[in-house]
Amino acid sequence: MQIHLREPSGSILFFLPVRWRSTLPGEILYERMKSLGPDVPELITLPLEMQTRVFDPAPPGSRKVVFATNIAKTSLTIDGIYYAVDPGFFKQKV
């Protein structure tokens, strides 16, 4: 939220170890962001033809925030990402 509220324009890529809405930080962010603009469901829940929306530019006057699992670090390139947030969480079998 600090990047969105205090930094110049640019899209944000936020890494989490699992589907973002299934984490406490993800739920907190989702609740805070609901009032900021249109919500796009998690890509994994969308049909393939709609998943490509992540590559569309953000509408003028808005900021795109993409939540992705850590696997996206090596397999996904999204134009227009200006900020990347990696909280350092990881999933580990015990």
TAPEDA-V705332 format. One record per pair of residues at least 4 apart in sequence whose ideal C-beta (glycine too) atoms are under 8 Angstrom apart, sorted by the first residue. I is the first residue (numbers start at 1). J is the second residue. D is the distance in Angstrom with one decimal. If there is no record, write none. Layout:
# TAPEDA-V705332
i:I j:J d:D
i:I j:J d:D
This chain:
# TAPEDA-V705332
i:1 j:5 d:5.9
i:1 j:29 d:7.2
i:1 j:32 d:5.9
i:1 j:33 d:7.9
i:2 j:6 d:5.5
i:2 j:7 d:7.7
i:3 j:7 d:4.8
i:3 j:12 d:5.7
i:3 j:83 d:5.2
i:3 j:85 d:7.2
i:4 j:12 d:7.0
i:4 j:36 d:7.4
i:4 j:63 d:6.0
i:4 j:65 d:7.2
i:7 j:83 d:6.9
i:8 j:82 d:8.0
i:9 j:63 d:6.4
i:9 j:82 d:7.6
i:10 j:63 d:7.1
i:10 j:80 d:7.3
i:10 j:81 d:7.5
i:10 j:82 d:2.5
i:10 j:83 d:5.9
i:11 j:58 d:5.8
i:11 j:63 d:6.2
i:11 j:64 d:4.1
i:11 j:65 d:7.1
i:11 j:66 d:6.9
i:11 j:78 d:7.3
i:11 j:80 d:4.7
i:11 j:81 d:5.0
i:11 j:82 d:6.0
i:11 j:83 d:7.4
i:12 j:63 d:6.7
i:12 j:64 d:7.3
i:12 j:65 d:4.6
i:12 j:66 d:7.1
i:12 j:81 d:7.2
i:12 j:82 d:7.4
i:12 j:83 d:4.5
i:12 j:84 d:7.6
i:12 j:85 d:6.5
i:13 j:66 d:5.0
i:13 j:68 d:6.4
i:13 j:72 d:7.8
i:13 j:78 d:6.6
i:13 j:81 d:4.7
i:13 j:83 d:7.1
i:13 j:84 d:4.7
i:13 j:85 d:7.2
i:14 j:20 d:7.3
i:14 j:29 d:7.8
i:14 j:65 d:6.5
i:14 j:66 d:6.9
i:14 j:67 d:5.0
i:14 j:68 d:7.2
i:14 j:84 d:7.8
i:14 j:85 d:4.6
i:15 j:68 d:5.9
i:15 j:69 d:7.3
i:15 j:70 d:5.5
i:15 j:72 d:7.0
i:15 j:73 d:6.5
i:15 j:84 d:7.3
i:15 j:85 d:6.8
i:15 j:86 d:4.6
i:15 j:87 d:7.3
i:16 j:20 d:4.8
i:16 j:23 d:5.8
i:16 j:25 d:7.1
i:16 j:26 d:6.2
i:16 j:67 d:6.2
i:16 j:68 d:7.5
i:16 j:69 d:6.4
i:16 j:70 d:7.4
i:16 j:87 d:7.4
i:16 j:89 d:6.4
i:17 j:23 d:7.9
i:17 j:69 d:6.6
i:17 j:70 d:5.5
i:17 j:89 d:4.9
i:17 j:90 d:5.1
i:17 j:91 d:4.2
i:18 j:22 d:5.6
i:18 j:23 d:6.2
i:18 j:69 d:6.5
i:18 j:91 d:5.9
i:19 j:23 d:7.8
i:19 j:26 d:7.7
i:19 j:42 d:5.8
i:19 j:44 d:6.3
i:19 j:69 d:7.0
i:20 j:25 d:7.9
i:20 j:26 d:3.8
i:20 j:29 d:7.6
i:20 j:30 d:7.8
i:20 j:42 d:6.8
i:20 j:67 d:3.7
i:20 j:68 d:7.9
i:20 j:69 d:8.0
i:21 j:26 d:4.9
i:21 j:27 d:6.5
i:21 j:30 d:6.0
i:21 j:42 d:6.1
i:22 j:26 d:6.6
i:23 j:27 d:6.9
i:23 j:89 d:7.9
i:24 j:28 d:6.4
i:25 j:29 d:6.2
i:25 j:87 d:7.1
i:26 j:30 d:6.1
i:26 j:67 d:6.7
i:27 j:31 d:6.4
i:28 j:32 d:6.5
i:29 j:33 d:5.8
i:29 j:67 d:7.8
i:30 j:34 d:6.7
i:30 j:39 d:7.9
i:32 j:36 d:7.9
i:33 j:37 d:7.9
i:33 j:39 d:7.5
i:33 j:65 d:7.1
i:34 j:39 d:6.6
i:37 j:62 d:5.6
i:40 j:53 d:6.3
i:40 j:54 d:7.8
i:41 j:45 d:5.0
i:41 j:46 d:5.8
i:42 j:46 d:7.5
i:42 j:67 d:7.5
i:43 j:51 d:4.8
i:43 j:54 d:6.2
i:46 j:50 d:4.2
i:46 j:51 d:5.1
i:46 j:53 d:7.8
i:47 j:51 d:7.3
i:48 j:52 d:7.9
i:52 j:56 d:7.6
i:54 j:66 d:5.9
i:54 j:78 d:6.3
i:55 j:78 d:6.2
i:55 j:79 d:7.1
i:57 j:64 d:7.5
i:57 j:79 d:7.6
i:57 j:80 d:5.8
i:58 j:62 d:5.0
i:58 j:63 d:5.8
i:58 j:64 d:3.8
i:58 j:80 d:7.0
i:64 j:80 d:6.9
i:66 j:78 d:6.2
i:66 j:81 d:7.3
i:68 j:72 d:3.6
i:68 j:76 d:6.5
i:70 j:90 d:6.7
i:71 j:75 d:5.9
i:72 j:76 d:4.0
i:73 j:86 d:7.9
